[in-house]
Amino acid sequence: MSFLLDTNICSAHFRRPAGLTHRFIQYTGGLFIPTIVLGELFTWAFCRDDPTQLLEFLNNDLLVDVAVLSFDTPCAERYGRERGKLLRQGITVPEPDLMIAAIALVHDLTLVTHNTADFQSIPGLGLVDWLIP
């Protein structure tokens, strides 16, 4: 099984909780992050007065453990399809979350997030929360 990691999972990994570290080891080779999440993580680093520690974590730790998936044309099409369906039903999902979900759907990945409520309305999206004990 392979997983797409949301921003909150990657930022929690920085703090190294034992259970989450175990999951990263358990699923080595099957962990992915979208470029959207990578951008959010770089933003997190550059919002600090000294981003050095976070940049080292991103470049020397996280990006060694995961593969990065781009928001490409098939993902954009899936995003549009899913957003159109949801809007017709009167359901709104934050655009970055829907972009992340589209990447997971296109690549048939389960999304790992602590914010499962933000993604529950997206049909066909597998969700799991690795931060719940």
JOFEN-V523528 format. One record per run of one state. SS is the DSSP state (2 for helix, 1 for strand, 0 for the rest). FROM is the first residue (numbers start at 0). TO is the last residue. Records with the same first field share a line. If there is no record, write none. Layout:
# JOFEN-V523528
SS->FROM-TO / FROM-TO
This chain:
# JOFEN-V523528
0->0-1 / 5-5 / 15-16 / 26-29 / 46-50 / 65-65 / 69-71 / 88-93 / 106-108 / 112-114 / 118-125 / 128-132
1->2-4 / 30-33 / 66-68 / 109-111 / 126-127
2->6-14 / 17-25 / 34-45 / 51-64 / 72-87 / 94-105 / 115-117
